Amino acid sequence: MQRKVIHTDSAPQAIGTYSQAVQCGSTVYLSGQIPLVPETMEMVDGNIEAQIRRVFDNLSAVAEAAGGSLADIAKLNIFLTDLGHFPLVNQVMADYFQEPYPARAAVGVAALPKDAAVEMDAVLVLNG
């Protein structure tokens, strides 16, 4: 199966040896997004809610570049340096997703790139 690299300037550029997303057939694997502002490649200013929203915005931009949207995400993985922020993730997620919600995992981690408090990656399935 041929792999297609997905790229957009509307999401942060890769800060390592990876692609923003890779499409295999109708499945798109979105790389982890941290709360970087695409234009500056700096962390978003603000509290944890601002970080969570920036991550969802970044994932949305990559999903759109692949021809989909957040509604096409089948699996979402959330990495938090403080699992106490998980209720806020649920609250913010309700602004970005509608039922049926994607399958999801939330994992507490010791640290994330650039001292981010949150990172998310996803698997998206395109229709048609």
Summary of the structure (lengths in Angstrom):
residues: 128
radius of gyration: 13.8
end to end distance: 17.0
largest distance: 42.2
contacts: 386
relative contact order: 0.24
helix: 30%
strand: 32%
